Amino acid sequence: MADATRLILLVEDDPDHELLTIRALKKSNIANEVSVARDGAEALELLFGPTPIKPQVILLDLKLPKVEGLEVLRRIRETPETKMLPVVVLTSSDEERDVVRSYQLGVNSYIRKPVNFNDFAEATRQLGMYWLVLNECPPS
């Protein structure tokens, strides 16, 4: 598994949300490299393909084409090499069943995307500070 301890894997199919997330990270002075998967199948390929990546944190949308986010999360948690990777659901879904199922599958955090950019930028800054600066990941 390729060592990319400072890498953020952003799994997001909406180009506008992708751009907003990356812009909010940069605005918060989070300079980590961001790898983007635009659907669930691409995320699984990045994590389990011939040269798998091991990001410091995965920001996972739920409503994805090809393979939905909850299935991506299930695969991450059932695989020994990835089961301890921090996964943060970052989604616009406000359905209680998505929150419950995400935690049942072992998500580390569930964050609803704020609609207002300034609120979104602040949420992303706090997310980045916690998962990329304060949080200590288990050894690989």
Contact map, one row per residue, 1 for C-alpha under 8 A:
11100000000000000000000000000000000000000000000000111100000000000000000000000000000000000000000000000000000000000000000000000000000000000000
11110000000000000000000000000000000000000000000000111100000000000000000000000000000000000000000000000000000000000000000000000000000000000000
11111000000000000000000000000000000000000000000000001110000000000000000000000000000000000000000000000000000000000000000000000000000000000000
01111110000000000000000000000000000000000000000000001111000000000000000000000000000000000000000000000000000000000000000000000000000000000000
00111110000000000000000000000000000000000000000000000111000000000000000000000000000000000000000000000000000000000000000000000000000000000000
00011111000000000000000000000001100000000000000000000011000000000000000000000000000000000000000000000000000000000000000000000000000100000000
00011111100000000000000000000001111000000000000000000111100000000000000000000000000000000000000000000000000000000000000000000000000000000000
00000111110000000000000000000001111000000000000000000011111000000000000000000000000000000000000000000000000000000000000000000000000000000000
00000011111000000000000000000000011110000000000000000011111000000000000000000000000000000000000000000000000000000000000000000000000000000000
00000001111100000100000000000000011110000000000000000000011100000000000000000000000000000000000000000000000000000000000000000000000000000000
00000000111110000000000000000000000111110010000000000000011110000000000000000000000000000000000000000000000000000000000000000000000000000000
00000000011111101100000000000000000111100000000000000000000110010000000000000000000000000000000000000000000000000000000000000000000000000000
00000000001111101100000000000000000011100000000000000000000010011000000000000000000000000000000000000000000000000000000000000000000000000000
00000000000111111100000000000000000001000000000000000000000000000000000000000000000000000000000000000000000000000000000000000000000000000000
00000000000111111110000000000000000000000000000000000000000000000000000000000000000000000000000000000000000000000000000000000000000000000000
00000000000001111111000000000000000000000000000000000000000000000000000000000000000000000000000000000000000000000000000000000000000000000000
00000000000111111111100000000000000000000000000000000000000000000000000000000000000000000000000000000000000000000000000000000000000000000000
00000000010111111111110000000000000100000000000000000000000000000000000000000000000000000000000000000000000000000000000000000000000000000000
00000000000000111111111000000000000000000000000000000000000000000000000000000000000000000000000000000000000000000000000000000000000000000000
00000000000000011111111100000000000000000000000000000000000000000000000000000000000000000000000000000000000000000000100010000000000000000000
00000000000000001111111110000000000000000000000000000000000000000000000000000000000000000000000000000000000000000000000010010000000000000000
00000000000000000111111111000000010000000000000000000000000000000000000000000000000000000000000000000000000000000000000000000000000000000000
00000000000000000011111111100000000000000000000000000000000000000000000000000000000000000000000000000000000000000000000000000000000000000000
00000000000000000001111111110000000000000000000000000000000000000000000000000000000000000000000000000000000000000000000111011000000000000000
00000000000000000000111111111110000000000000000000000000000000000000000000000000000000000000000000000000000000000000000010011001000000000000
00000000000000000000011111111110000000000000000000000000000000000000000000000000000000000000000000000000000000000000000000000000000000000000
00000000000000000000001111111100000000000000000000000000000000000000000000000000000000000000000000000000000000000000000010000000000000000000
00000000000000000000000111111100000000000000000000000000000000000000000000000000000000000000000000000000000000000000000010011000000000000000
00000000000000000000000011111110000000000000000000000000000000000000000000000000000000000000000000000000000000000000000000000000000000000000
00000000000000000000000011111111000000000000000000000000000000000000000000000000000000000000000000000000000000000000000000001001000000000000
00000000000000000000000011001111100000000000000000000000000000000000000000000000000000000000000000000000000000000000000000000000000000000000
00000111000000000000000000000111110000000000000000000000000000000000000000000000000000000000000000000000000000000000000000000000000000000000
00000111000000000000000000000011111000000000000000000000000000000000000000000000000000000000000000000000000000000000000000000000000000000000
00000011110000000000010000000001111100000000000000000000000000000000000000000000000000000000000000000000000000000000000000000000000000000000
00000011110000000000000000000000111110000000000000000000000000000000000000000000000000000000000000000000000000000000000000000000000000000000
00000000111100000100000000000000011111000000000000000000000000000000000000000000000000000000000000000000000000000000000000000000000000000000
00000000111110000000000000000000001111110110010000000000000000000000000000000000000000000000000000000000000000000000000000000000000000000000
00000000001111000000000000000000000111110110000000000000000000010000000000000000000000000000000000000000000000000000000000000000000000000000
00000000001110000000000000000000000011111110000000000000000000011111000000000000000000000000000000000000000000000000000000000000000000000000
00000000001000000000000000000000000011111111000000000000000000011111100100000000000000000000000000000000000000000000000000000000000000000000
00000000000000000000000000000000000000111111100000000000000000000110000000000000000000000000000000000000000000000000000000000000000000000000
00000000000000000000000000000000000011111111110000000000000000000000000000000000000000000000000000000000000000000000000000000000000000000000
00000000001000000000000000000000000011111111111000000000000000000000000100000000000000000000000000000000000000000000000000000000000000000000
00000000000000000000000000000000000000011111111110000000000000000000000100000000000000000000000000000000000000000000000000000000000000000000
00000000000000000000000000000000000000001111111110010000000000000000000000000000000000000000000000000000000000000000000000000000000000000000
00000000000000000000000000000000000010000111111110111000000000000000000000000000000000000000000000000000000000000000000000000000000000000000
00000000000000000000000000000000000000000011111110011100000000000000000000000000010000000000000000000000000000000000000000000000000000000000
00000000000000000000000000000000000000000001111111111000000000000000000000000000000000000000000000000000000000000000000000000000000000000000
00000000000000000000000000000000000000000001111111110000000000000000000000000000000000000000000000000000000000000000000000000000000000000000
00000000000000000000000000000000000000000000000111110000000000000000000000000000000000000000000000000000000000000000000000000000000000000000
11000000000000000000000000000000000000000000010111111000000000000000000000000000000000000000000000000000000000000000000000000000000000000000
11000000000000000000000000000000000000000000111111111100000000000000000000000000000000000000000000000000000000000000000000000000000000000000
11110000000000000000000000000000000000000000011100111110000000000000000000000000000000000000000000000000000000000000000000000000000000000000
11111010000000000000000000000000000000000000001000011111000000000000000000000000010010000000000000000000000000000000000000000000000000000000
00111111100000000000000000000000000000000000000000001111110000000000000000000000000010000000000000000000000000000000000000000000000000000000
00011111100000000000000000000000000000000000000000000111110000000000000000000000000011000000000000000000000000000000000000000000001100001000
00000011100000000000000000000000000000000000000000000011111000000000000000000000000011110000000000000000000000000000000000000000001100000000
00000001111000000000000000000000000000000000000000000011111100000000000000000000000011110000000000000000000000000000000000000000000000000000
00000001111000000000000000000000000000000000000000000000111110000000000000000000000000111100000000000000000000000000000000000000000000000000
00000000011100000000000000000000000000000000000000000000011111000000100000000000000000111110000000000000000000000000000000000000000000000000
00000000001110000000000000000000000000000000000000000000001111110000100000000000000000001110000000000000000000000000000000000000000000000000
00000000000000000000000000000000000000000000000000000000000111110001110000000000000000001110100000000000000000000000000000000000000000000000
00000000000000000000000000000000000000000000000000000000000011111001100000000000000000000010100000000000000000000000000000000000000000000000
00000000000110000000000000000000000001110000000000000000000011111111100000000000000000000000000000000000000000000000000000000000000000000000
00000000000010000000000000000000000000110000000000000000000000111111000000000000000000000000000000000000000000000000000000000000000000000000
00000000000000000000000000000000000000111000000000000000000000011111000000000000000000000000000000000000000000000000000000000000000000000000
00000000000000000000000000000000000000111000000000000000000000011111101100000000000000000000000000000000000000000000000000000000000000000000
00000000000000000000000000000000000000110000000000000000000001111111111100000000000000000000000000000000000000000000000000000000000000000000
00000000000000000000000000000000000000010000000000000000000111110011111110000000000000000000000000000000000000000000000000000000000000000000
00000000000000000000000000000000000000000000000000000000000001000001111111000000000000000000000000001100100000000000000000000000000000000000
00000000000000000000000000000000000000000000000000000000000000000011111111100000000000000000000000000000000000000000000000000000000000000000
00000000000000000000000000000000000000010011000000000000000000000011111111110000000000000000000000000000000000000000000000000000000000000000
00000000000000000000000000000000000000000000000000000000000000000000111111111000000000100000000000000100111000000000000000000000000000000000
00000000000000000000000000000000000000000000000000000000000000000000011111111100000000000000000000000000100000000000000000000000000000000000
00000000000000000000000000000000000000000000000000000000000000000000001111111110000000000000000000000000000000000000000000000000000000000000
00000000000000000000000000000000000000000000000000000000000000000000000111111110011010000000000000000000000000000000000000000000000000000000
00000000000000000000000000000000000000000000000000000000000000000000000011111111011100000000000000000000110000000000000000000000000000000000
00000000000000000000000000000000000000000000000000000000000000000000000001111111011000000000000000000000000000000000000000000000000000000000
00000000000000000000000000000000000000000000000000000000000000000000000000111111111000000000000000000000000000000000000000000000000000000000
00000000000000000000000000000000000000000000000000000000000000000000000000001111111100000000000000000000000000000000000000000000000000000000
00000000000000000000000000000000000000000000000000000000000000000000000000000011111100000000000000000000000000000000000000000000000000000000
00000000000000000000000000000000000000000000001000000100000000000000000000011111111110000000000000000000000000000000000000000000000000000000
00000000000000000000000000000000000000000000000000000000000000000000000000011111111110000000000000000000000000000000000000000000000000000000
00000000000000000000000000000000000000000000000000000000000000000000000000001001111111000000000000000000000000000000000000000000000000000100
00000000000000000000000000000000000000000000000000000111110000000000000000010000011111100000000000000000000000000000000000000000000000001000
00000000000000000000000000000000000000000000000000000001110000000000000000000000000111110000000000000000001100000000000000000000000000001000
00000000000000000000000000000000000000000000000000000000111100000000000010000000000011111000000000000000001110000000000000000000000000000000
00000000000000000000000000000000000000000000000000000000111100000000000000000000000001111100000000000000001111100000000000000000000000000000
00000000000000000000000000000000000000000000000000000000001111000000000000000000000000111110000000000100001011100000000000000000000000000000
00000000000000000000000000000000000000000000000000000000001111000000000000000000000000011111000000000000000001111000000000000000000000000000
00000000000000000000000000000000000000000000000000000000000111100000000000000000000000001111100000000000000001111000000000000000000000000000
00000000000000000000000000000000000000000000000000000000000000000000000000000000000000000111110000000000000000011100000000000000000000000000
00000000000000000000000000000000000000000000000000000000000001100000000000000000000000000011111001000000000000010000000000000000000000000000
00000000000000000000000000000000000000000000000000000000000000000000000000000000000000000001111101100000000000010000000000000000000000000000
00000000000000000000000000000000000000000000000000000000000000000000000000000000000000000000111111100000000000000000000000000000000000000000
00000000000000000000000000000000000000000000000000000000000000000000000000000000000000000000011111110000000000000000000000000000000000000000
00000000000000000000000000000000000000000000000000000000000000000000000000000000000000000000001111111000000000000000000000000000000000000000
00000000000000000000000000000000000000000000000000000000000000000000000000000000000000000000111111111100000000000000000000000000000000000000
00000000000000000000000000000000000000000000000000000000000000000000000000000000000000000000011111111110000001000000000000000000000000000000
00000000000000000000000000000000000000000000000000000000000000000000000000000000000000000000000111111111000000000000000000000000000000000000
00000000000000000000000000000000000000000000000000000000000000000000010000000000000000000000000011111111100000000000000000000000000000000000
00000000000000000000000000000000000000000000000000000000000000000000010010000000000000001000000001111111111001000000000000000000000000000000
00000000000000000000000000000000000000000000000000000000000000000000000000000000000000000000000000111111111110000000000000000000000000000000
00000000000000000000000000000000000000000000000000000000000000000000000000000000000000000000000000011111111000000000000000000000000000000000
00000000000000000000000000000000000000000000000000000000000000000000010011001000000000000000000000001111111000000000000000000000000000000000
00000000000000000000000000000000000000000000000000000000000000000000000010001000000000000000000000000111111100000000000000000000000000000000
00000000000000000000000000000000000000000000000000000000000000000000000010000000000001111000000000000111111111000000000000000000000000000000
00000000000000000000000000000000000000000000000000000000000000000000000000000000000001110000000000000010011111000000000000000000000000000000
00000000000000000000000000000000000000000000000000000000000000000000000000000000000000111000000000000010001111100000000000000000000000000000
00000000000000000000000000000000000000000000000000000000000000000000000000000000000000011110000000100100001111110000000000000000000000000000
00000000000000000000000000000000000000000000000000000000000000000000000000000000000000011110000000000000000011111000000000000000000000000000
00000000000000000000000000000000000000000000000000000000000000000000000000000000000000000111110000000000000001111100000000000000000000000000
00000000000000000000000000000000000000000000000000000000000000000000000000000000000000000111000000000000000000111110000100000000000000000000
00000000000000000000000000000000000000000000000000000000000000000000000000000000000000000001000000000000000000011111101100100000000000000000
00000000000000000000000000000000000000000000000000000000000000000000000000000000000000000000000000000000000000001111101100000000000000000000
00000000000000000000000000000000000000000000000000000000000000000000000000000000000000000000000000000000000000000111111100000000000000000000
00000000000000000001000000000000000000000000000000000000000000000000000000000000000000000000000000000000000000000111111110000000000000000000
00000000000000000000000000000000000000000000000000000000000000000000000000000000000000000000000000000000000000000001111111000000000000000000
00000000000000000000000000000000000000000000000000000000000000000000000000000000000000000000000000000000000000000111111111100000000000000000
00000000000000000000000100000000000000000000000000000000000000000000000000000000000000000000000000000000000000001111111111110000000000000000
00000000000000000001100110110000000000000000000000000000000000000000000000000000000000000000000000000000000000000000111111111000000000000000
00000000000000000000000100000000000000000000000000000000000000000000000000000000000000000000000000000000000000000000011111111100000000000000
00000000000000000000000000000000000000000000000000000000000000000000000000000000000000000000000000000000000000000100001111111110000000000000
00000000000000000000100110010000000000000000000000000000000000000000000000000000000000000000000000000000000000000000000111111111000000000000
00000000000000000000000110010100000000000000000000000000000000000000000000000000000000000000000000000000000000000000000011111111100000000000
00000000000000000000000000000000000000000000000000000000000000000000000000000000000000000000000000000000000000000000000001111111110000000000
00000000000000000000000000000000000000000000000000000000000000000000000000000000000000000000000000000000000000000000000000111111111000000000
00000000000000000000000010000100000000000000000000000000000000000000000000000000000000000000000000000000000000000000000000011111111110000000
00000000000000000000000000000000000000000000000000000000000000000000000000000000000000000000000000000000000000000000000000001111111111000000
00000000000000000000000000000000000000000000000000000000000000000000000000000000000000000000000000000000000000000000000000000111111111100000
00000000000000000000000000000000000000000000000000000001100000000000000000000000000000000000000000000000000000000000000000000011111111110000
00000100000000000000000000000000000000000000000000000001100000000000000000000000000000000000000000000000000000000000000000000001111111100000
00000000000000000000000000000000000000000000000000000000000000000000000000000000000000000000000000000000000000000000000000000001111111110000
00000000000000000000000000000000000000000000000000000000000000000000000000000000000000000000000000000000000000000000000000000000111111110000
00000000000000000000000000000000000000000000000000000000000000000000000000000000000000000000000000000000000000000000000000000000011111111000
00000000000000000000000000000000000000000000000000000000000000000000000000000000000000000000000000000000000000000000000000000000001011111100
00000000000000000000000000000000000000000000000000000001000000000000000000000000000011000000000000000000000000000000000000000000000000111110
00000000000000000000000000000000000000000000000000000000000000000000000000000000000100000000000000000000000000000000000000000000000000011111
00000000000000000000000000000000000000000000000000000000000000000000000000000000000000000000000000000000000000000000000000000000000000001111
00000000000000000000000000000000000000000000000000000000000000000000000000000000000000000000000000000000000000000000000000000000000000000111
